[in-house]
Amino acid sequence: MPEFDKKSLTEQDIRTKFITPALTAGNKWDVMNQIREEVYFTKGRVIVRGQSSTRGEPKKADYVLSYKPGIRLAVLEAKDNNHPVGGGMQQGLEYADILDVPYVFSSNGDAFLFHDHTGQSQPVEQELTLDQFPSAEDLWQRYCIWKGLTTTQTAVVAQDYCLQGPDKEPRYYQEIAINRTIEAIAKGQSRILLTMATGTGKTFVAFQIIWRLWKSGRKKRILFLADRNILVDQTRVNDFKPFAGKMTKIEGRNIDKSYEIYLALYQGISGNDEAANAYKEFSPDFFDLVIVDECHRGSAAEDSNWRRILEYFKGATQIGLTATPKETKEVSNSDYFGDPIYTYSLKQGIADGFLAPYKVIRIDIDKDVSGWRPHPGQLDKYGKLIEDRLYNQLDMDRSLVLDERTKLVAWRITQYLKATDRFAKTIVFCEDVDHAERMRQALIMWNGDEVVKNHKYVMRITGDDAAGKAELDNFILPESKYPVIATTSRLLNTGVDARTCKLIVLDQRPRKRKPSCANSKSKAFHSTPCKMLSGGTMTRSISSAMWPMTSRR
């Protein structure tokens, strides 16, 4: 083709006429399974403007070349022929860093510029003719040599993903976490820590790790531990569903040892009472892989129940998953698992558009800020004398309950929803079950018009209420209109996939970890105060007139 003709071609023409044929020539690369064009690997940052939202520009690679689906090797950036051969190299290098691949190519249709980040090629960058493009097998062998993988280790690393269709395709950062973990285990590492922000799919990552190790024969019996029944149940029916008849949930001490994949609530198989330690029904060498979800909650402390389980199965490979690594003077995840082999942060999740930025609206109530003191001899509504002292933020809804305060918070939530969207799914985090029930009643009072249409408009979803727990799936399903408002204490505060949620209300002292949601309009509403505890006690309950409220945004 004459030179002036090539200059007139678009970038797409260059890809179609020159680059793709160079990749597929001689069956070097399989166009169906190894070559992907125009790969959008981020979604674009969510930009919220008032009550509407848009997305920023997603990142897109012209080509991503993989040895197998999910096992990426190279990025190739194309330019039209008015650019130099290396015109796309710097962009390709940026994408390669993000996607964790060692090889980068740039082309304008005349030749390829090849950048070998492994240092195996000298010079690091060199120009190749169109017919010199390396094959998939050539790059894979280079990769395995660079990683120092033996033939046996390579077979594990190359094990197929469980592919379940486009809607279950791993995101780029999930593939990195999975691949790094598989590689580390193949090379003999026995303690692994993955740090991934809430809402980024840790359980799906765990499933793919287990699947590939199980299918390769490297791990045959696996224990998956979580700290909430809802997490175990969701895991079993959603991400782990392909294991089907090979999987069971451990409940009680009557354990069937014929399964290969075991899911368990750690509180359900361990305790201070030796009789409660159901995990000891297994021999210490029964499991060869143990995965601990939300490992910051218990496994880090040396005297915790989780730690005892891990020590009992110390011969197994152990993987810790966490959104918030525990690092204090007394407790550290890293002391046990080592430093994370991969971290995907909340900040990065928001930048990529997989998590939404949230807007915090802080509401200060005067009794929370200035405190409250009873009149001399004042009685609560049950006729008991109230201790004469100043009650502050730490007392609210723990040692002191102000009924009108609860009504005021419920009123403020209702006013916000009426001004925005009455059917925006909302979670109200309360101090304890008692507080969650009082909040449910207060919200019903202000939302009677919707409650009479459907009593599930407001529901308490706590661990002790079967009717509420039964509605959890409906709350998190986008297709389900009800429940709209869920009051809870701890059931929904870790790991539950609630993409429908648009408003989070913290009527408790917030933890340091900030909330993250997958919904583009998520907001966090803080009503000062209160500290989140495993449970609280309500010793005094009084009624008072509604007081003024000030707000700071």
N, C-alpha and C positions, 0 to 999 in steps of 0.2 A: 504494500500500500504506500503511495507517495507520501512524503513527509507533510505536505500541506494538508492532505486529507486527515492525517492523525491529529494535527493541531486543531482541527475543527470539531473533533469528537468531544462529547461530554464525558464526565467522569464515569457515568454508568456505562457508556459505550466502551471506554477503556477497560473497565472490569469485564464486560461481556466478551469483547473481541480479543483481549490480550492476556489479562491476568488469570481469569478462571481457566481458559484453555491451558495455560502454562502449569497450573496446579494439577489439572486432571490428566495431563499428557502421560502416557505410559502407565496409567492407573496409580500415579503417585499418591493421589488423595481421592477418597471416595466422596463425591459431591453430596450424597445422601446423609452420610453419618459423620463425616470429618470436616466438612466445609460449611460454615454458616456465614451468610452475608447480612450486612446491615443489622448487627446485633445490638439491640438496646439493652444495656446491662444495668442502668439505673432508671428510675421512673421520673426524675425531675423533682426538685424541691417543691413542696407545697407552699404556696404563697397565699396567705389569708388576708382578704381585704374586706373588713366589716363582716357581713354575714355570707359573703361569697368567697370562693377560693379558685385559684388557678395553679398551674404547675410551671416550673421553670423548665429549661431545655434539658432533656435526658441525655446521658452520655451514650454514644453509639459508635461501635467499631465497624469499619467497613467489612473486615473478615475476622472471624475467630476460627482458628484451626485446632482441632482436637484429635488426639489419638483414638479416643472413644467418647461418646456423649458424657460430658461432665469432667473429662480429663483433658483440660486445655493445655496446648503447647505453645501457641504463637498467636500474635496479632499482626494483621497486615493492613496498612492504611494506603488507600489509593488516591491518586490525584489525576487530573486531566493532563494532557501532554504539554500544556503551557507551563507546567511546573517542573522543577528538576526531579530526578529519580528519587532523591531523599526528601522531597517536599513534605511528606507525611510522617517522617521519622520521629520528630519531637512529640507529635501528638500520639504516635504509636507507643513511644516509650512511657508516656504518662498513663495510657490505658494499660500497658503491660504491668506497671507497678500496681495499679488497682486490681487487676485480674490475676496477679501472682503468676505470670508466665515469663519464661526466660528468653524467648526468641521474638524478635520484632522485624518486620519487613515493611518496606515502603516501595511503591512503584508508580511510574507515570505511563506504563505501557511499553517503555523502551528496554527496561532492565529492572532488577531488584537491588535495593540496598538492604543488606542483611546485618542486623545487630545481634550479637551473641552475648547475652548478659551473664552467661556462665563462665566466661573467660576461657573456654576451651578452644575458641577460634582465635587466631592471630593473623591480622589485626582484629580488634573487636568488631569493627565495621568493615565490610567489604562489598563490592559490587558484583552481582551475579548476572549472567545473561538469562534470558527468559527460559531457556532449556536447562539451566543449572539449578533450578529451584529444587531444594532437597525434598525427598519423599517423607510421608508420615512415619514410616518405619525408621528412616535415617534420623529424624529429629527425636523419635522416641528412644532409640538406642543412645543417642547423645545425652538425653535427659537422664536415663537410668545410670549411665556412667557418672554423670555429674552428681547425682544423688548417692552414688555408692551402693546401689541396690544389687543384691545377688539375684540369681534366677528364681529362687524360691520367694524372695521378697517381692520381686517384680510381679509374680503371679497374683499376689495379694493386692498390690497397689493397682493392678490393671483390672481387678474384678468389676463387673458391670454394676451400675446403679440400678435401683428398682425404678423403672420408668413407668409412670402411671398416667401419662397424658400431659398436654401443655399446662393445665391448671395446677399440676403437681411438679412442675419442673423446678429444680433448685435454683435459687438466686445465686448471683456470682459469689457473694460472701459466704453463703452456705456451702458452696462447692469448695471454697478455700478451706473452711473449717473441717469439712469432711475429709478432703484429700490429705491435709496435713496430719490429721489424726490417724487415718489409715496408714500413711507412710511411717509415722512414728511407731505405731504398734507393730507394723511389719518388720521394723528394724529393732524391735525388742524393748521399746520404752514402756514402762508399766504404770506410770502415774502421769495423767494428762489433765490439764485444766483448759477449758474453753470459756472465754468471757464474751457474752453476747447480750446486747441490750434487750430488755423486756419487749416482746412483740416481734422479735426478729426470727422466730422459728427454731428455738433450741431443740424442741422435741422432734421436729422433722429432721434436723441434723442428726440427732441421736438415732432415729430410725434408720437413716441411710448408712450410718456407721455400722450399726448392728447388722443390717442386711448384708452389706458387702463382706464383713468379717465372717458372718455366718455362712454365706454362700460359698466363700472361698475355702471354708473348712478351718480357718485359723481360730475361730471361736465357736464353740458348739453349744454351751449353755450359758445363758445371759440373764442377769438380774438387773432390772430397772427400778430404781427407788425414787419416790417423790414424797412430798410432805403434805399433800392434800388429796383426799379421795377423789375430788372432781378432776384433778390433774391426771390421776391414774385412769379414771374412767374415760375421760376425753382421749387420752393417749391410746387406749385399747380400741376404741371404736373409730378413731380418726387416723392418725398417722401410722399406727402399728397394725392397721387392719389387714395388710397383705400377709401377715404371719398366720392369720386364721387359726387353724386347729393346732398349730405348734405353740400357741401362747396361752397363758393362764394368769389369773390374778390370785395372789396368795391371800387367803382370808382364814384366820384362825390357825390352829395347829394341825388340822387334817390336811396334809400336803400331798399332792399327787406328784411324784417325781418322774413321771413319764413325759413331761413337757420339756421344751428347749428354751423358750422365752418366758421369763417370769416377771410380772409387774407387782409391786408391793408398795403399800403405805408404810413408811418406816416406823411410825408409831404402832402400826398393826402387827409388826413382827419383832418389836423390841420394847424393853421397858426396864425399870429398876427391879421389878420382881422377876426372878429367874424363870418362873413359869410362863411369863409373857414373851420370852425370847424365842419366838417360833423359828427364827433363822437358824437356830442350832439344831433344828430337825434335819438340816442339810449337813453333810460333812464339809469341813473347811475347804476341800478341794473340788467341791461339786460345781461351782461356777468358775469359768475362766475369764468372764468379763462382767464387771459391775459398773453401772452408770448411775450417777447420783445427780438428780435434777435439783436446781436451786441449792447447790451444795454449801452456800454461805450460811444457810439457816441453822445447820446443826453439825455438819461433818467436820468443820474446822476445829472445834473445841475438843481437846483431848478426852474430856470426860463425858462427851455427848453420846446419845444412843447411836447416832449415825456412825460416829467414829468407832464404836465397838463393833458394829457390823462390818465396817471396812477392815478393821484389824483382824476380825475372825476369818474373812475371806482374803487375807493378805497375799495369798499366792495368785490371785486373779489380777488381770489388768484392770485398772480403775480409772474412770473418766469422771471428772467433776464439771458440771455445767452451772454457770452462774451469770447473773446480770450485774451483780454488785459484789466483787471480791471482798472478803472480810479481811481487813488489815488493821489490827490494833496491837497494843503492847502485849496483850495476853493471847490473842487468837489470830491466826493467819492461814488462809487457804494455801498460800504458797509454801508454807512450811511442810504441808503434807503432799500437795499435788505438784509443787514446783511452779515456776512462772508459766503464765498462759502461753500456749503455742499459737494462739490466735485470739485477737480481740476485735470485736466489731462494736463500736461505741454508740451511745444514743446520739451523739453529735453527728457521727457519720451516717447513721440511719436517717436522720432528719435531712442532712445534706443530699442524700441519695433519693429521698422521697419515699422510702419504704415506711418511715414513721413520719407523723405529722408534727409540726411545731405546735405548741400549745400556748394559749393565752391565759395568764393567771390573773384572776380578779380577786383581790383581797378585801374582805369585809371585816371591819373591826366593830365589835359590839362593846358598848361602854362598860358593861359589867365584867367583860373579859379583860379589858385594858386596865380599869381602875380597881377591880375587885368588888366583892360584896360582903357586907357584914350584917348579921341579924340584929334586930332590936333586942334589948335586954329581955330575957324571958320569952322570946318568940318561939312558937311551936311550928313544927312542920304540919303538913296536911293530915298526917296520921296522929297528931296530938303529942308528938315526941319533942322534947326540948332540943333546940339546935345549939350546938356548941358555940359559945361566943368567941369568935375569932374572925380574922379577915380571910375570906376564901378567894383564891386567885385562879389563874388559868389552869394550873395543874389539878385543881379540885373539880372543875366543871365536868359534869356527867361522869364523875368518878365518886368522889365523896359528897358531892353536892349536885342536885338536879334542880334547875330552875325551869319549871314547866313552860313559862312564857318565853324563855330563851329558845327552847326547842321549836315553839310555834313561830317565833320570829325568823329563825333560820329557814324553816319550811316555807314561810311566806316569801322570803327573799328568793329562794329557789324557784318558787312558783311564778313570781313576778318576772324573773329572768326568762323562764320558758315561755311565758305568755308574750313577751316582747320579741322572742326569736322563733321558737318552734315547739309547740305543745307536745309533739311526739318525738322530740330528740331524746334518744335513749340516754338515761342518766343514772349514774351510780352515786349513792350517798354513803360515804364511809363514816361509820359511827364508832364510839368507844367500845361498845360491847353489844351483846344481844338485846339487853334491856333498852339501851339507847336506840338501837335500830328499830325496835318495836314502837317506842314512843315517837320516833321520827316518822314511821309509817303512818301512825294515827294523825300526826300533825299535817302531813302532806295530803292525806285524804280529806281533812277538814278544809284545806284551801283549794282542793281540786275535785270537789264534789260533783261538779258538772260533768267531768270525764269519768269519774268512778261509777256514777249511776249508769253510764253507757256500757262500761265493762269494769268489773271489780278488780281485774288484773292490771289496771292502769298503774297502781302503786302496789308493790309487793315487797315483803321482807324476805331476803334470800340469805339465810344463815344456816350454819351447820346443824342446828337443832330442830329445824323446821322442814319436815318432809315435803309439804305442799309448796313451800318456797323453792327448795332445791329442785323440785320437779319442773319448775318453770325456768331454770337456768338456761337450758338449751333454747327455749323460745326467746329469752332475752338476748342471746348472742346471735341468733339467726336473723340475717337481714330481711328474710321474707316474712318474719313474724312481727306483727304490729305491737303485741302485748307480751310481757309487761313493758311499760315505758320507763318507770322510775323504780329502781331497786335500792332498798336500804340494806346495808350489810355491815358486818364488823370486820371479819378477816377472810371470809370465804372467797371473795373476789380480789384480794389484794396482791396475789402473785400468780402469774402464769396462765390465767384463764384467757382464752382467745375471745375477746369481746370487741370485734372490729366495729360493731354497730354503735359503740358508745361515743357520744358527742359532748357530754358534760360530766365531769368528775367533781364531786363535792367532798371536801375533806373537813368534816366537823370534828376534828381531832387534831392533836399536835402532829404536823406532818413529819414523816421520816425525811432523812437527808436526800434519799433517792427521789428524783422528780418523776411524775407520771409520764408515760408515753403511750400513745394510742396509734392505731393504724388508720384512724378516720381523719379526714382532712379538716374537720371543724371542731376538733376536740378542744375543750377548755377545762381548766382546773379552777374551781371556786374554793377559796380558803375561808373558812370561818374560824378565826382565832378563838380557841386554842386547841388543845388537848393532846396528850401523849398516847400513842397506840400501845396497847398492852394485850396480853393473851386473854385477859378478862378483867373486868372492873367490878367494884361493889358500890351499890347505891345505898348510902346510909341515911340520907335526909332528902326529902322531896318537898319543895315549897311552891306556893303559887304567888306570883307578884304581878303588878301591872306591867304592860309592855313599855319598855323604855326606849329612848332614842337610839338610833343606829347611825354610825358614821362609816363612810367608805373611803378607801384609798386605792387608787388604780395604778 
